[in-house]
Amino acid sequence: MISLGLVNRSSPSPLHQQIAAGLRSAIVTGRVAGGETVPSTRSLAADLGVARGTVVAAYETLLGEGYLLSRVGGGTVVADVTRGGGGVVADGVPREWSTPGDGGADGLGPTDTRDLRPGRPSTRGLPDASWRSAWRRAAAAPVPADVAPSSVLGTPHLREEIAAHLGRTRGIDVAPGDVIVTAGTSDALLLTFSAVPRKAGARLRVGVEDPGYRRVPRILRRLGAEVVGIPVRSDTGLDLDALEAQANLDAVVVTPQHHYPLGSRLSGPERARLLAWAERSGAVVIEDDYDSEFPHGRAPLPPLHLIDPARVVLVGSLSKVLTPALRCGWLVASGGIRDRLVAAREDLDLPVSVVQMDAMARYLATGALARHTARRRRDYRHRRALLLEAFADVPEISLTAMDGGLHAFALLRWATPRDEREIVAELGERGIQVAGMSSYAVSPSSTHVPAGLVFGYAAPTTVELTAGVAEIIEVVRRRAQARS
């Protein structure tokens, strides 16, 4: 039987945090063995004299951190995380992010992999009752003999739900007719590039963020387009002077809310300047609304599409809030560019299963997406706090890109591109998967791209993240000292 003691109702800490801290401490110190079944939420709530929802919130926190595991038909059990020991303070939060010794902080050997690749969300807790019900009901619906003509842009139900979702979360009054369902961001970009009108001739010419999302220049080069890198600064975002100096751009791709991977964003005046340039030049602005679901306390700015819907194509997806494996997203466009996108989609046909769209429409209609997003926000903010604490006393690293999203950028001001590559390689040999910032450069000649490491903190468990961060700090410190 797990004993947590009494909750302290005079403490300023919320009750669910006290319960999570008590159980976390018991797990980390070994007082609760891995594999042991935890009490039901109802029984623990009765024992502690709290509401059942309070215990549910505590369990959700620990499930997200990896200290508890949910097994179908087997209840919720304790994860085995104490094989290698680990420091813990009185409130139960792991705080010893020191370099792991033999086997690492979580007991994993040198051949084990800790996958800290960026851009991967946590899927813990996703397949809940609402998720299973949506897919079950979609699978049980009558099977259509073909895709209805009205569904070539996406089923009407899903387009309506996406429009309502954007109205709630992004403040955009979107007509369902302006929504086009896509198979994720890559499909959305491919469709948009094929629809953008050319001004200077047969070859498409597109400005892209440098550094930026690696798939954008790949898609453009596959289409035979000219890729024009526009520098992005870690503090101010897209270099608008460099953008305005370019002539005959047909389009520009931007992530104004939370740049990937530097983490900067465009301010209100800079957004107005960007849209003014687009109006003068006649270019289409392709707005990737990346990471808007997870602002981490920073008030999100309205999408560019809200300001100029006729010139801005808004790209969104469920990849970061649910999973990239779903391959479901959308475009929002109005006016002439919408007409071109519709024609392109009719030529290329619908890439998303009607059954999947039915399931997603049902899932959104129940409010389950909002609830899942709220749970993930709590989990990611907790992990963000742990990272900020871990790197606070590491002068060799400046941790940035932490005002939103699922990833962090460890800026290495002392390092050269060669140092960065060697650090990434050594971490890979230790089983730690991260990305170097130079890999996001549009061209090897992009000299403005800073040296550093990009890593994700959403998908790994807290235990895996702790061990991986300890390795990063140890490797960077040793190489920085060797340089001095």
PyMOL commands that set and color helices and strands:
alter all, ss='L'
color gray80, all
select helices_A, chain A and resi 15-28+41-48+52-65+129-140+149-151+156-170+176-178+185-195+215-222+240-244+268-281+304-307+324-326+335-348+354-365+368-391+417-429+437-440+462-483
alter helices_A, ss='H'
color red, helices_A
select strands_A, chain A and resi 68-71+75-78+114-115+179-182+205-210+226-233+237-238+251-254+284-288+312-317+329-332+398-400+407-411+432-433+435-436+452-456
alter strands_A, ss='S'
color yellow, strands_A
deselect
rebuild
show_as cartoon
